[in-house]
Amino acid sequence: MSLENELKSLIIAELKLVDIKAEDINDDQPLFGEGLGLDSLDAVELVVLLQRHYKIETKDLEQSKEVFASVRSLANYIRAQQDRK
């Protein structure tokens, strides 16, 4: 399973998104606003998801906006952080 697909499944499970399947989410679809429709509370849950599943923290708010833009940007960030370890 690709990291993108893994993230989609985790996002659906952790955020308890009903009526959404991993294949319904495009890798480049915005996670917030007009895209998947996540909100600021969901953003907090995504931060926790990163910490719990990937041992990665995001502290810079501006960077977080880019990181959480889409599933692809989130996956790229995780890969970059794991490469640093």
Jmol script that loads the backbone (N, CA, C; Angstrom):
load data "model"
ATOM      1  N   MET A   1       0.845  -1.176   0.000  1.00  0.00           N
ATOM      2  CA  MET A   1       0.000   0.000   0.000  1.00  0.00           C
ATOM      3  C   MET A   1       0.895   1.246   0.000  1.00  0.00           C
ATOM      4  N   SER A   2       0.577   2.193  -0.854  1.00  0.00           N
ATOM      5  CA  SER A   2       1.371   3.414  -0.918  1.00  0.00           C
ATOM      6  C   SER A   2       1.115   4.266   0.322  1.00  0.00           C
ATOM      7  N   LEU A   3       2.044   5.158   0.622  1.00  0.00           N
ATOM      8  CA  LEU A   3       1.891   6.053   1.758  1.00  0.00           C
ATOM      9  C   LEU A   3       0.645   6.920   1.584  1.00  0.00           C
ATOM     10  N   GLU A   4       0.389   7.367   0.363  1.00  0.00           N
ATOM     11  CA  GLU A   4      -0.804   8.176   0.105  1.00  0.00           C
ATOM     12  C   GLU A   4      -2.082   7.413   0.458  1.00  0.00           C
ATOM     13  N   ASN A   5      -2.162   6.162   0.035  1.00  0.00           N
ATOM     14  CA  ASN A   5      -3.354   5.354   0.349  1.00  0.00           C
ATOM     15  C   ASN A   5      -3.457   5.061   1.841  1.00  0.00           C
ATOM     16  N   GLU A   6      -2.316   4.828   2.472  1.00  0.00           N
ATOM     17  CA  GLU A   6      -2.296   4.615   3.913  1.00  0.00           C
ATOM     18  C   GLU A   6      -2.828   5.863   4.631  1.00  0.00           C
ATOM     19  N   LEU A   7      -2.367   7.031   4.206  1.00  0.00           N
ATOM     20  CA  LEU A   7      -2.823   8.279   4.808  1.00  0.00           C
ATOM     21  C   LEU A   7      -4.318   8.489   4.611  1.00  0.00           C
ATOM     22  N   LYS A   8      -4.810   8.197   3.432  1.00  0.00           N
ATOM     23  CA  LYS A   8      -6.246   8.343   3.177  1.00  0.00           C
ATOM     24  C   LYS A   8      -7.046   7.469   4.136  1.00  0.00           C
ATOM     25  N   SER A   9      -6.631   6.231   4.299  1.00  0.00           N
ATOM     26  CA  SER A   9      -7.329   5.319   5.210  1.00  0.00           C
ATOM     27  C   SER A   9      -7.260   5.812   6.646  1.00  0.00           C
ATOM     28  N   LEU A  10      -6.094   6.303   7.054  1.00  0.00           N
ATOM     29  CA  LEU A  10      -5.944   6.825   8.416  1.00  0.00           C
ATOM     30  C   LEU A  10      -6.802   8.066   8.632  1.00  0.00           C
ATOM     31  N   ILE A  11      -6.809   8.959   7.663  1.00  0.00           N
ATOM     32  CA  ILE A  11      -7.613  10.182   7.780  1.00  0.00           C
ATOM     33  C   ILE A  11      -9.089   9.831   7.913  1.00  0.00           C
ATOM     34  N   ILE A  12      -9.562   8.918   7.098  1.00  0.00           N
ATOM     35  CA  ILE A  12     -10.968   8.508   7.152  1.00  0.00           C
ATOM     36  C   ILE A  12     -11.296   7.885   8.509  1.00  0.00           C
ATOM     37  N   ALA A  13     -10.414   7.004   8.986  1.00  0.00           N
ATOM     38  CA  ALA A  13     -10.656   6.320  10.261  1.00  0.00           C
ATOM     39  C   ALA A  13     -10.534   7.278  11.449  1.00  0.00           C
ATOM     40  N   GLU A  14      -9.449   8.031  11.499  1.00  0.00           N
ATOM     41  CA  GLU A  14      -9.174   8.899  12.647  1.00  0.00           C
ATOM     42  C   GLU A  14     -10.169  10.049  12.748  1.00  0.00           C
ATOM     43  N   LEU A  15     -10.594  10.588  11.617  1.00  0.00           N
ATOM     44  CA  LEU A  15     -11.518  11.716  11.626  1.00  0.00           C
ATOM     45  C   LEU A  15     -12.971  11.260  11.522  1.00  0.00           C
ATOM     46  N   LYS A  16     -13.152   9.941  11.489  1.00  0.00           N
ATOM     47  CA  LYS A  16     -14.497   9.348  11.429  1.00  0.00           C
ATOM     48  C   LYS A  16     -15.337   9.943  10.294  1.00  0.00           C
ATOM     49  N   LEU A  17     -14.743   9.965   9.114  1.00  0.00           N
ATOM     50  CA  LEU A  17     -15.442  10.471   7.936  1.00  0.00           C
ATOM     51  C   LEU A  17     -16.344   9.364   7.401  1.00  0.00           C
ATOM     52  N   VAL A  18     -17.608   9.627   7.375  1.00  0.00           N
ATOM     53  CA  VAL A  18     -18.564   8.627   6.896  1.00  0.00           C
ATOM     54  C   VAL A  18     -18.854   8.861   5.422  1.00  0.00           C
ATOM     55  N   ASP A  19     -19.194   7.814   4.739  1.00  0.00           N
ATOM     56  CA  ASP A  19     -19.549   7.868   3.319  1.00  0.00           C
ATOM     57  C   ASP A  19     -18.401   8.310   2.426  1.00  0.00           C
ATOM     58  N   ILE A  20     -17.157   8.191   2.902  1.00  0.00           N
ATOM     59  CA  ILE A  20     -15.989   8.524   2.090  1.00  0.00           C
ATOM     60  C   ILE A  20     -15.061   7.314   2.093  1.00  0.00           C
ATOM     61  N   LYS A  21     -14.630   6.924   0.912  1.00  0.00           N
ATOM     62  CA  LYS A  21     -13.675   5.831   0.767  1.00  0.00           C
ATOM     63  C   LYS A  21     -12.347   6.416   0.316  1.00  0.00           C
ATOM     64  N   ALA A  22     -11.268   5.693   0.571  1.00  0.00           N
ATOM     65  CA  ALA A  22      -9.928   6.165   0.192  1.00  0.00           C
ATOM     66  C   ALA A  22      -9.870   6.506  -1.293  1.00  0.00           C
ATOM     67  N   GLU A  23     -10.516   5.703  -2.118  1.00  0.00           N
ATOM     68  CA  GLU A  23     -10.455   5.945  -3.562  1.00  0.00           C
ATOM     69  C   GLU A  23     -11.247   7.190  -3.988  1.00  0.00           C
ATOM     70  N   ASP A  24     -12.071   7.725  -3.073  1.00  0.00           N
ATOM     71  CA  ASP A  24     -12.813   8.958  -3.367  1.00  0.00           C
ATOM     72  C   ASP A  24     -11.946  10.206  -3.214  1.00  0.00           C
ATOM     73  N   ILE A  25     -10.802  10.053  -2.549  1.00  0.00           N
ATOM     74  CA  ILE A  25      -9.930  11.198  -2.268  1.00  0.00           C
ATOM     75  C   ILE A  25      -8.796  11.220  -3.274  1.00  0.00           C
ATOM     76  N   ASN A  26      -8.698  12.313  -4.021  1.00  0.00           N
ATOM     77  CA  ASN A  26      -7.605  12.513  -4.970  1.00  0.00           C
ATOM     78  C   ASN A  26      -6.368  12.944  -4.193  1.00  0.00           C
ATOM     79  N   ASP A  27      -5.200  12.454  -4.585  1.00  0.00           N
ATOM     80  CA  ASP A  27      -3.955  12.781  -3.877  1.00  0.00           C
ATOM     81  C   ASP A  27      -3.695  14.278  -3.813  1.00  0.00           C
ATOM     82  N   ASP A  28      -4.143  15.033  -4.806  1.00  0.00           N
ATOM     83  CA  ASP A  28      -3.885  16.470  -4.864  1.00  0.00           C
ATOM     84  C   ASP A  28      -5.088  17.313  -4.439  1.00  0.00           C
ATOM     85  N   GLN A  29      -6.152  16.665  -4.037  1.00  0.00           N
ATOM     86  CA  GLN A  29      -7.356  17.369  -3.591  1.00  0.00           C
ATOM     87  C   GLN A  29      -7.056  18.117  -2.289  1.00  0.00           C
ATOM     88  N   PRO A  30      -7.477  19.378  -2.179  1.00  0.00           N
ATOM     89  CA  PRO A  30      -7.281  20.103  -0.916  1.00  0.00           C
ATOM     90  C   PRO A  30      -7.988  19.375   0.233  1.00  0.00           C
ATOM     91  N   LEU A  31      -7.319  19.298   1.368  1.00  0.00           N
ATOM     92  CA  LEU A  31      -7.930  18.645   2.521  1.00  0.00           C
ATOM     93  C   LEU A  31      -8.939  19.559   3.209  1.00  0.00           C
ATOM     94  N   PHE A  32      -8.708  20.867   3.123  1.00  0.00           N
ATOM     95  CA  PHE A  32      -9.561  21.829   3.815  1.00  0.00           C
ATOM     96  C   PHE A  32     -10.381  22.632   2.818  1.00  0.00           C
ATOM     97  N   GLY A  33     -11.417  23.288   3.331  1.00  0.00           N
ATOM     98  CA  GLY A  33     -12.241  24.151   2.483  1.00  0.00           C
ATOM     99  C   GLY A  33     -13.024  23.368   1.452  1.00  0.00           C
ATOM    100  N   GLU A  34     -12.948  23.841   0.200  1.00  0.00           N
ATOM    101  CA  GLU A  34     -13.753  23.268  -0.877  1.00  0.00           C
ATOM    102  C   GLU A  34     -13.345  21.850  -1.256  1.00  0.00           C
ATOM    103  N   GLY A  35     -12.208  21.388  -0.791  1.00  0.00           N
ATOM    104  CA  GLY A  35     -11.752  20.030  -1.117  1.00  0.00           C
ATOM    105  C   GLY A  35     -12.495  18.992  -0.293  1.00  0.00           C
ATOM    106  N   LEU A  36     -11.783  18.370   0.623  1.00  0.00           N
ATOM    107  CA  LEU A  36     -12.368  17.328   1.467  1.00  0.00           C
ATOM    108  C   LEU A  36     -13.274  17.943   2.536  1.00  0.00           C
ATOM    109  N   GLY A  37     -13.101  19.230   2.794  1.00  0.00           N
ATOM    110  CA  GLY A  37     -13.992  19.927   3.725  1.00  0.00           C
ATOM    111  C   GLY A  37     -13.597  19.843   5.183  1.00  0.00           C
ATOM    112  N   LEU A  38     -12.324  19.543   5.466  1.00  0.00           N
ATOM    113  CA  LEU A  38     -11.881  19.485   6.851  1.00  0.00           C
ATOM    114  C   LEU A  38     -11.840  20.887   7.444  1.00  0.00           C
ATOM    115  N   ASP A  39     -11.880  20.956   8.799  1.00  0.00           N
ATOM    116  CA  ASP A  39     -11.841  22.249   9.478  1.00  0.00           C
ATOM    117  C   ASP A  39     -10.691  22.291  10.482  1.00  0.00           C
ATOM    118  N   SER A  40     -10.637  23.344  11.293  1.00  0.00           N
ATOM    119  CA  SER A  40      -9.513  23.541  12.215  1.00  0.00           C
ATOM    120  C   SER A  40      -9.431  22.445  13.269  1.00  0.00           C
ATOM    121  N   LEU A  41     -10.556  21.903  13.705  1.00  0.00           N
ATOM    122  CA  LEU A  41     -10.514  20.791  14.658  1.00  0.00           C
ATOM    123  C   LEU A  41      -9.906  19.553  14.004  1.00  0.00           C
ATOM    124  N   ASP A  42     -10.225  19.346  12.755  1.00  0.00           N
ATOM    125  CA  ASP A  42      -9.636  18.232  12.013  1.00  0.00           C
ATOM    126  C   ASP A  42      -8.130  18.421  11.872  1.00  0.00           C
ATOM    127  N   ALA A  43      -7.683  19.666  11.739  1.00  0.00           N
ATOM    128  CA  ALA A  43      -6.252  19.955  11.630  1.00  0.00           C
ATOM    129  C   ALA A  43      -5.522  19.481  12.878  1.00  0.00           C
ATOM    130  N   VAL A  44      -6.124  19.712  14.034  1.00  0.00           N
ATOM    131  CA  VAL A  44      -5.523  19.250  15.294  1.00  0.00           C
ATOM    132  C   VAL A  44      -5.421  17.732  15.290  1.00  0.00           C
ATOM    133  N   GLU A  45      -6.454  17.074  14.821  1.00  0.00           N
ATOM    134  CA  GLU A  45      -6.456  15.608  14.745  1.00  0.00           C
ATOM    135  C   GLU A  45      -5.372  15.104  13.783  1.00  0.00           C
ATOM    136  N   LEU A  46      -5.159  15.827  12.699  1.00  0.00           N
ATOM    137  CA  LEU A  46      -4.108  15.440  11.748  1.00  0.00           C
ATOM    138  C   LEU A  46      -2.726  15.561  12.384  1.00  0.00           C
ATOM    139  N   VAL A  47      -2.518  16.592  13.184  1.00  0.00           N
ATOM    140  CA  VAL A  47      -1.242  16.752  13.885  1.00  0.00           C
ATOM    141  C   VAL A  47      -1.018  15.566  14.812  1.00  0.00           C
ATOM    142  N   VAL A  48      -2.059  15.185  15.543  1.00  0.00           N
ATOM    143  CA  VAL A  48      -1.974  14.032  16.448  1.00  0.00           C
ATOM    144  C   VAL A  48      -1.713  12.751  15.654  1.00  0.00           C
ATOM    145  N   LEU A  49      -2.365  12.610  14.516  1.00  0.00           N
ATOM    146  CA  LEU A  49      -2.170  11.448  13.646  1.00  0.00           C
ATOM    147  C   LEU A  49      -0.705  11.333  13.230  1.00  0.00           C
ATOM    148  N   LEU A  50      -0.108  12.450  12.836  1.00  0.00           N
ATOM    149  CA  LEU A  50       1.314  12.441  12.449  1.00  0.00           C
ATOM    150  C   LEU A  50       2.196  12.018  13.609  1.00  0.00           C
ATOM    151  N   GLN A  51       1.898  12.537  14.787  1.00  0.00           N
ATOM    152  CA  GLN A  51       2.700  12.195  15.960  1.00  0.00           C
ATOM    153  C   GLN A  51       2.557  10.721  16.324  1.00  0.00           C
ATOM    154  N   ARG A  52       1.329  10.249  16.332  1.00  0.00           N
ATOM    155  CA  ARG A  52       1.049   8.880  16.769  1.00  0.00           C
ATOM    156  C   ARG A  52       1.564   7.831  15.787  1.00  0.00           C
ATOM    157  N   HIS A  53       1.316   8.031  14.512  1.00  0.00           N
ATOM    158  CA  HIS A  53       1.627   6.995  13.533  1.00  0.00           C
ATOM    159  C   HIS A  53       3.019   7.119  12.912  1.00  0.00           C
ATOM    160  N   TYR A  54       3.541   8.344  12.864  1.00  0.00           N
ATOM    161  CA  TYR A  54       4.812   8.543  12.161  1.00  0.00           C
ATOM    162  C   TYR A  54       5.894   9.191  13.021  1.00  0.00           C
ATOM    163  N   LYS A  55       5.556   9.500  14.292  1.00  0.00           N
ATOM    164  CA  LYS A  55       6.516  10.114  15.228  1.00  0.00           C
ATOM    165  C   LYS A  55       7.079  11.413  14.664  1.00  0.00           C
ATOM    166  N   ILE A  56       6.210  12.194  14.012  1.00  0.00           N
ATOM    167  CA  ILE A  56       6.609  13.446  13.371  1.00  0.00           C
ATOM    168  C   ILE A  56       5.796  14.580  13.979  1.00  0.00           C
ATOM    169  N   GLU A  57       6.475  15.690  14.282  1.00  0.00           N
ATOM    170  CA  GLU A  57       5.798  16.862  14.811  1.00  0.00           C
ATOM    171  C   GLU A  57       5.900  18.011  13.823  1.00  0.00           C
ATOM    172  N   THR A  58       4.855  18.815  13.761  1.00  0.00           N
ATOM    173  CA  THR A  58       4.882  20.047  12.976  1.00  0.00           C
ATOM    174  C   THR A  58       4.666  21.186  13.953  1.00  0.00           C
ATOM    175  N   LYS A  59       5.587  22.146  13.948  1.00  0.00           N
ATOM    176  CA  LYS A  59       5.497  23.248  14.897  1.00  0.00           C
ATOM    177  C   LYS A  59       5.313  24.590  14.209  1.00  0.00           C
ATOM    178  N   ASP A  60       5.771  24.708  12.994  1.00  0.00           N
ATOM    179  CA  ASP A  60       5.715  25.955  12.255  1.00  0.00           C
ATOM    180  C   ASP A  60       4.355  26.066  11.558  1.00  0.00           C
ATOM    181  N   LEU A  61       3.563  27.081  11.944  1.00  0.00           N
ATOM    182  CA  LEU A  61       2.218  27.224  11.408  1.00  0.00           C
ATOM    183  C   LEU A  61       2.213  27.433   9.902  1.00  0.00           C
ATOM    184  N   GLU A  62       3.101  28.258   9.391  1.00  0.00           N
ATOM    185  CA  GLU A  62       3.154  28.489   7.943  1.00  0.00           C
ATOM    186  C   GLU A  62       3.502  27.198   7.202  1.00  0.00           C
ATOM    187  N   GLN A  63       4.476  26.455   7.743  1.00  0.00           N
ATOM    188  CA  GLN A  63       4.861  25.188   7.123  1.00  0.00           C
ATOM    189  C   GLN A  63       3.691  24.204   7.181  1.00  0.00           C
ATOM    190  N   SER A  64       2.944  24.223   8.277  1.00  0.00           N
ATOM    191  CA  SER A  64       1.823  23.303   8.435  1.00  0.00           C
ATOM    192  C   SER A  64       0.772  23.514   7.359  1.00  0.00           C
ATOM    193  N   LYS A  65       0.545  24.754   6.955  1.00  0.00           N
ATOM    194  CA  LYS A  65      -0.433  25.021   5.890  1.00  0.00           C
ATOM    195  C   LYS A  65      -0.035  24.314   4.601  1.00  0.00           C
ATOM    196  N   GLU A  66       1.262  24.324   4.296  1.00  0.00           N
ATOM    197  CA  GLU A  66       1.748  23.642   3.096  1.00  0.00           C
ATOM    198  C   GLU A  66       1.692  22.130   3.267  1.00  0.00           C
ATOM    199  N   VAL A  67       2.106  21.663   4.436  1.00  0.00           N
ATOM    200  CA  VAL A  67       2.148  20.219   4.711  1.00  0.00           C
ATOM    201  C   VAL A  67       0.758  19.602   4.611  1.00  0.00           C
ATOM    202  N   PHE A  68      -0.246  20.275   5.172  1.00  0.00           N
ATOM    203  CA  PHE A  68      -1.596  19.734   5.225  1.00  0.00           C
ATOM    204  C   PHE A  68      -2.461  20.164   4.056  1.00  0.00           C
ATOM    205  N   ALA A  69      -1.863  20.643   2.979  1.00  0.00           N
ATOM    206  CA  ALA A  69      -2.629  21.095   1.818  1.00  0.00           C
ATOM    207  C   ALA A  69      -3.358  19.940   1.127  1.00  0.00           C
ATOM    208  N   SER A  70      -2.695  18.788   1.024  1.00  0.00           N
ATOM    209  CA  SER A  70      -3.275  17.635   0.323  1.00  0.00           C
ATOM    210  C   SER A  70      -2.640  16.352   0.853  1.00  0.00           C
ATOM    211  N   VAL A  71      -3.181  15.243   0.438  1.00  0.00           N
ATOM    212  CA  VAL A  71      -2.601  13.947   0.830  1.00  0.00           C
ATOM    213  C   VAL A  71      -1.180  13.839   0.275  1.00  0.00           C
ATOM    214  N   ARG A  72      -0.965  14.291  -0.952  1.00  0.00           N
ATOM    215  CA  ARG A  72       0.364  14.201  -1.556  1.00  0.00           C
ATOM    216  C   ARG A  72       1.382  15.051  -0.788  1.00  0.00           C
ATOM    217  N   SER A  73       1.015  16.266  -0.416  1.00  0.00           N
ATOM    218  CA  SER A  73       1.954  17.122   0.318  1.00  0.00           C
ATOM    219  C   SER A  73       2.239  16.542   1.697  1.00  0.00           C
ATOM    220  N   LEU A  74       1.255  15.943   2.315  1.00  0.00           N
ATOM    221  CA  LEU A  74       1.441  15.299   3.610  1.00  0.00           C
ATOM    222  C   LEU A  74       2.375  14.095   3.484  1.00  0.00           C
ATOM    223  N   ALA A  75       2.171  13.282   2.462  1.00  0.00           N
ATOM    224  CA  ALA A  75       3.030  12.119   2.227  1.00  0.00           C
ATOM    225  C   ALA A  75       4.466  12.558   1.930  1.00  0.00           C
ATOM    226  N   ASN A  76       4.628  13.598   1.128  1.00  0.00           N
ATOM    227  CA  ASN A  76       5.971  14.098   0.820  1.00  0.00           C
ATOM    228  C   ASN A  76       6.674  14.593   2.071  1.00  0.00           C
ATOM    229  N   TYR A  77       5.940  15.251   2.954  1.00  0.00           N
ATOM    230  CA  TYR A  77       6.519  15.739   4.208  1.00  0.00           C
ATOM    231  C   TYR A  77       6.964  14.568   5.085  1.00  0.00           C
ATOM    232  N   ILE A  78       6.120  13.552   5.181  1.00  0.00           N
ATOM    233  CA  ILE A  78       6.469  12.368   6.005  1.00  0.00           C
ATOM    234  C   ILE A  78       7.730  11.712   5.433  1.00  0.00           C
ATOM    235  N   ARG A  79       7.792  11.539   4.116  1.00  0.00           N
ATOM    236  CA  ARG A  79       8.972  10.927   3.504  1.00  0.00           C
ATOM    237  C   ARG A  79      10.235  11.754   3.812  1.00  0.00           C
ATOM    238  N   ALA A  80      10.119  13.070   3.694  1.00  0.00           N
ATOM    239  CA  ALA A  80      11.271  13.937   3.940  1.00  0.00           C
ATOM    240  C   ALA A  80      11.737  13.839   5.390  1.00  0.00           C
ATOM    241  N   GLN A  81      10.789  13.768   6.321  1.00  0.00           N
ATOM    242  CA  GLN A  81      11.150  13.660   7.726  1.00  0.00           C
ATOM    243  C   GLN A  81      11.763  12.306   8.043  1.00  0.00           C
ATOM    244  N   GLN A  82      11.254  11.267   7.421  1.00  0.00           N
ATOM    245  CA  GLN A  82      11.794   9.930   7.665  1.00  0.00           C
ATOM    246  C   GLN A  82      13.196   9.790   7.064  1.00  0.00           C
ATOM    247  N   ASP A  83      13.453  10.490   5.971  1.00  0.00           N
ATOM    248  CA  ASP A  83      14.786  10.463   5.361  1.00  0.00           C
ATOM    249  C   ASP A  83      15.822  11.132   6.248  1.00  0.00           C
ATOM    250  N   ARG A  84      15.389  12.071   7.077  1.00  0.00           N
ATOM    251  CA  ARG A  84      16.289  12.789   7.992  1.00  0.00           C
ATOM    252  C   ARG A  84      16.734  11.937   9.160  1.00  0.00           C
ATOM    253  N   LYS A  85      15.947  10.901   9.461  1.00  0.00           N
ATOM    254  CA  LYS A  85      16.249  10.064  10.641  1.00  0.00           C
ATOM    255  C   LYS A  85      17.351   9.088  10.369  1.00  0.00           C
TER     256      LYS A  85
END
end "model"
wireframe off; spacefill off
backbone 0.3
color backbone group
